[in-house]
Amino acid sequence: MDVSIVFVEPESEDNVGALARVMVNFDFKKLVIVNPQVNIFSEKVRIVARKKGWEIINNAMILENLEDAISMFDLTYGTAGISSKKGSKVLRNPLTPEDLAKMIWKYDGRIGIFFGRESTGFSNKELNMFDSVITIPANEDYPVMNVTHAAAVILYELFKHRHNPVRKVFKLANRKEKKTLINLATQMIEVLPVQDYRKPVMIRVLKNLIGKSMITEREYSVLAGIFRIVYETLKYR
């Protein structure tokens, strides 16, 4: 599994340096920075990052927008500090860091873990762009963590589970295949004999399931076939 850390529009030089240092602590080397709002190569960043963290920053990929960063990966995970207690928003049905760590090392593919702006995090529209969302269980009265603290918790869990013995590694469906699967599912849902107002929610649920379930290439082929058969059966009956 190839894991990259993506920092979107960082606003603090301290946090850029500290994030790189946390990555060193837990042996993650690939950093992507999207549209930085500060000088990520400043002396202040270098001092905070220390020697090994500074190497990560100097090797980081710099991109202009979130869409370009998402397109690099087979699976993407946004991070959010607050989840819905009522569960009425399908989007807000997140994974914990431990949930993620137990799953990802069984698969072969490119994963991006995205951290948002220090001031505002990610909007709901942006969170909708990811395959799934990670939330760290915390005090309900103050659940929002500093980005580097959140990164430390998530990367610790990934580090802890990385070296567990795995008998077999499964190849993940790539982003193009998952997009095809979503399109086929959408096409199928559009011809289902249900009320139109229910269809967007059904599509969102399937998209969440595809993201959270880590669809393999074999599973992609089977599901794509099922969606096509259902669509053709209902459309031409």
C-alpha positions in Angstrom: 0.0 0.0 0.0 1.3 3.4 -1.0 0.1 6.1 1.4 0.5 9.9 0.9 -0.4 12.7 3.3 -2.1 15.7 1.6 -2.2 19.1 3.3 -4.8 21.4 1.7 -4.1 25.1 1.8 -2.0 25.2 4.9 -2.1 28.6 6.7 0.6 28.1 9.3 4.3 27.6 8.8 4.5 25.9 12.2 1.9 23.3 11.1 3.7 22.5 7.8 6.9 21.8 9.7 5.2 19.9 12.5 3.3 17.7 10.1 6.4 16.7 8.3 8.0 15.9 11.6 5.1 13.7 12.6 5.4 11.9 9.3 9.0 11.1 10.2 7.9 9.8 13.6 5.7 7.2 12.0 7.7 6.5 8.8 5.6 8.2 6.2 7.6 9.9 3.4 5.2 11.2 0.8 3.7 14.6 1.3 1.5 16.5 -1.1 0.7 20.2 -0.5 -2.3 21.9 -2.2 -2.3 25.6 -2.8 -0.2 26.6 0.2 -1.1 30.0 1.8 2.3 30.4 3.4 5.9 29.9 2.4 6.5 26.2 3.0 10.2 26.6 2.4 10.8 29.3 5.0 13.4 29.2 7.7 10.7 28.8 10.3 9.4 25.7 8.6 12.9 24.2 8.4 13.5 24.8 12.1 10.2 23.1 13.1 10.5 20.2 10.7 14.1 19.4 11.7 16.4 17.6 9.3 14.3 14.6 8.3 11.1 16.5 8.1 12.8 19.2 6.0 13.8 16.4 3.5 10.1 15.4 3.3 9.1 19.0 2.6 11.7 19.5 -0.1 10.5 16.3 -1.8 6.8 17.3 -1.5 4.6 17.6 -4.5 2.9 21.0 -4.8 -0.4 21.2 -6.6 -2.8 24.0 -7.3 -6.2 22.5 -6.5 -7.9 19.7 -4.6 -9.3 18.0 -7.7 -5.8 17.4 -9.1 -4.7 15.9 -5.8 -7.7 13.6 -5.6 -7.1 12.3 -9.1 -3.7 10.9 -8.1 -5.1 8.2 -5.8 -7.2 5.0 -6.0 -8.7 5.8 -2.6 -9.1 9.2 -0.8 -9.9 9.9 2.8 -10.8 13.4 4.1 -10.5 14.3 7.7 -13.3 16.0 9.7 -13.5 17.0 13.4 -17.3 16.8 13.8 -19.7 14.0 12.9 -23.4 14.0 12.9 -25.0 12.5 16.1 -28.3 11.9 14.3 -26.8 10.1 11.3 -29.2 11.9 9.0 -26.4 12.9 6.6 -25.0 9.9 4.8 -21.8 11.8 4.3 -21.2 11.9 8.1 -20.7 8.2 8.6 -17.0 8.2 9.2 -14.3 5.8 9.9 -12.1 6.0 13.0 -8.3 5.9 12.5 -8.3 2.3 13.9 -11.0 1.2 11.5 -8.9 2.5 8.6 -5.6 1.0 9.9 -7.1 -2.4 10.2 -8.2 -2.4 6.5 -5.7 -0.7 4.3 -2.6 -2.9 4.7 -4.5 -5.9 3.1 -4.6 -4.0 -0.2 -2.3 -2.8 -2.9 -3.0 0.7 -4.3 -2.5 4.4 -3.8 -4.2 6.1 -0.8 -4.3 9.8 0.0 -5.2 11.0 3.5 -6.3 14.6 3.3 -6.0 17.3 6.0 -7.9 20.6 5.6 -7.2 24.2 6.3 -6.5 25.0 9.9 -9.2 27.7 10.1 -12.1 26.0 8.3 -11.2 22.4 7.5 -13.1 21.0 4.6 -16.6 22.1 3.4 -19.3 19.5 3.0 -19.0 19.9 -0.7 -15.3 19.1 -0.5 -15.9 16.1 1.9 -18.3 14.8 -0.7 -15.4 14.5 -3.1 -13.6 11.9 -1.0 -14.3 8.2 -1.0 -14.7 8.3 2.8 -14.1 10.5 5.9 -12.0 9.9 9.0 -13.1 11.3 12.3 -11.2 10.9 15.6 -13.4 10.2 18.6 -13.0 13.1 21.1 -14.7 15.1 23.7 -18.0 16.2 22.3 -17.7 19.6 23.9 -14.4 20.2 22.0 -14.0 17.6 19.2 -11.9 19.7 16.7 -8.1 18.9 16.9 -5.1 20.8 15.6 -4.2 19.3 12.2 -0.8 18.0 13.4 -2.4 16.4 16.5 -5.0 14.7 14.3 -2.2 13.6 11.9 -0.3 12.1 14.8 -3.3 10.0 16.0 -4.1 8.7 12.5 -0.5 8.0 11.5 0.2 6.2 14.8 -2.7 3.8 14.1 -1.5 3.2 10.6 2.1 2.6 11.8 0.9 0.2 14.5 -1.0 -2.0 12.1 1.5 -1.8 9.2 3.7 -4.6 10.3 1.0 -7.1 11.2 1.5 -10.2 9.1 -0.8 -10.3 6.1 -1.1 -13.5 4.1 -2.5 -12.1 0.9 -2.6 -8.6 -0.6 -5.5 -7.7 -2.9 -5.2 -5.3 -5.8 -7.6 -2.3 -5.4 -9.8 -1.1 -8.2 -8.3 2.1 -9.5 -10.0 5.5 -9.6 -11.2 5.1 -13.2 -12.8 1.7 -12.4 -14.5 3.1 -9.3 -15.8 6.0 -11.3 -17.2 3.6 -13.9 -18.8 1.6 -11.0 -20.5 4.7 -9.6 -21.7 5.6 -13.1 -23.2 2.1 -13.6 -24.8 2.2 -10.2 -26.3 5.7 -10.9 -27.6 4.4 -14.3 -29.2 1.4 -12.5 -30.8 3.5 -9.8 -32.3 5.9 -12.3 -34.5 3.1 -13.7 -35.4 1.6 -10.3 -39.2 1.8 -9.6 -38.8 4.1 -6.6 -39.6 7.7 -6.0 -37.2 10.2 -7.6 -36.5 12.0 -4.4 -35.0 8.8 -2.9 -32.5 8.2 -5.7 -29.8 10.8 -4.8 -29.6 9.3 -1.3 -29.3 5.8 -2.7 -26.5 7.0 -5.0 -24.7 8.6 -2.1 -25.0 5.4 0.0 -23.5 3.3 -2.8 -20.7 5.8 -3.3 -19.9 5.6 0.4 -19.9 1.9 0.4 -17.6 1.7 -2.6 -15.2 4.0 -0.9 -15.3 2.4 2.6 -15.3 -1.2 1.4 -12.0 -0.9 -0.6 -13.3 -2.5 -3.7 -10.8 -4.9 -5.3 -10.4 -5.4 -9.1 -12.2 -8.7 -8.9 -15.1 -7.2 -6.9 -15.3 -4.3 -9.4 -15.8 -6.8 -12.3 -18.5 -8.7 -10.5 -20.4 -5.6 -9.3 -20.1 -3.9 -12.7 -21.7 -7.0 -14.3 -24.5 -7.0 -11.7 -25.3 -3.3 -12.2 -25.4 -3.7 -16.0 -27.7 -6.7 -15.8 -30.1 -5.0 -13.4 -30.1 -1.8 -15.6 -30.8 -3.7 -18.8 -33.4 -5.9 -17.2 -35.4 -2.9 -15.8 -35.0 -0.6 -18.8 -36.0 -3.1 -21.5 -38.6 -5.1 -19.6 
